[in-house]
Amino acid sequence: MAVAAKIQDAIERSSWIRKMFEEGARLKALHGPDKVYDFSLGNPDLEPPEKFRQVLGSVIAESPTGAHAYMPNAGYEETRAAVADYVSREQGVRVGSEHVVMTCGAAGALNCIFKALLDPGEEVIVSAPYFVEYGFYADNHGGQIRVVSTKDDFTLDLGAIEKAINSRTKVILINSPNNPSGQIYDRDSLKQLGDLLTASSKKMGRTLYLVSDEPYRKIVYDGFEVPSIFEAYPNSIVATSYSKDVSLPGERLGYLVVHPEADEVKGLMGGFVLANRILGFVNAPALMQRVVTHLQGACVDVGVYQARRDLFCQGLADAGYELVKPRGAFYLFPKSPVADDVSFVRLLQEENILVVPGSGFGSPGYFRIAYCVGKKTIESGMPGFARARKRALGE
Ligand SMILES: Cc1ncc(COP(=O)(O)O)c(C=O)c1O
């Protein structure tokens, strides 16, 4: 076999993503794209804010000599300084440019973090439901994830995390607002998590790192805020990107920031910068770095996503679905009316509705809806959700 056995196995394990994609393409060709209600992808449909175009235009016009050359692996100093300034306000802890590495999206940031932190066999604790790529990212660097459950409303189960910590644990990874549940972890639970990690690190005589994957930080509703992890725990690292809040996923730009008081902070930064280089990213895209220098704090109109969330939540509740109202991100994670989420997702496909089974996020019995699609698609798809539920329950 040409492909390594491990990769073949990964292809097979994640084949439902491909199958969903293929099924979507087949249904669209058969019925026409406007008759297929595709809620399967977390690909933001809102255009980037107007300011992005303006800045892009002026940055291209002003391109200095060497604008397309290699640069330090951590990124442009000017960009890192702008990010440090912004993150200092966001996290309520003063960070400098020396704590920032510009990366190829949040995915690039997480891979640099795992590459630098994980020795073979070391573990990353994640709370289900979780973004499916985490398992692959940990494995890329010889590590593995250990999955723990959350509470019924998808908030952190600190008891489960405490139980899962063992001599191989190196990282606790959280994602808030969460993909796929839309849940936000509140200040109290983060403080308790920080206290737990301080106590566990002390007990084991080695540092546990808290990594917070926050690409949806600005996509929050009803006045909810995402609390600072830097205030909760000093051995913490933020990974994020401009993919979701500025709608730039194809541009592959993000960053990681290390808490300035983390143990061995200089060594950590050296590891992250080397990882950025040797993973083959070398540095984050130059043009986009020059653009985002002037875009700190920019965000699409979150009100558009909130209106869709409200429309969807109401429609699904009227149809009899059970779900926890998401506080952020652009996903819903309703309970499948029957325990077998994969078979229910197939029933929805018969209604030309594409969603992702919860099993793909470590939470069977649920399914994920991504509502980065127009209002009309949501409205037109709703009767199919109602019919599929009735059919599933034999009503
Ligand atoms: C929770 C989470 N983390 C990371 C990523 C990767 O983001 P990026 O495109 O910035 O690499 C995604 C993308 O969907 C995500 O949902």
The ligand as an ORCA input file, in Angstrom:
! r2SCAN-3c Opt
* xyz 0 1
  C     -12.552     24.544     17.570
  C     -11.710     24.813     16.385
  N     -10.389     24.934     16.545
  C      -9.569     25.162     15.503
  C     -10.068     25.284     14.229
  C      -9.119     25.528     13.110
  O      -9.163     26.902     12.794
  P      -8.227     27.551     11.704
  O      -8.950     27.501     10.403
  O      -8.011     28.940     12.181
  O      -6.973     26.784     11.658
  C     -11.446     25.156     14.001
  C     -11.995     25.209     12.644
  O     -13.124     24.863     12.363
  C     -12.292     24.926     15.115
  O     -13.619     24.797     14.975
*
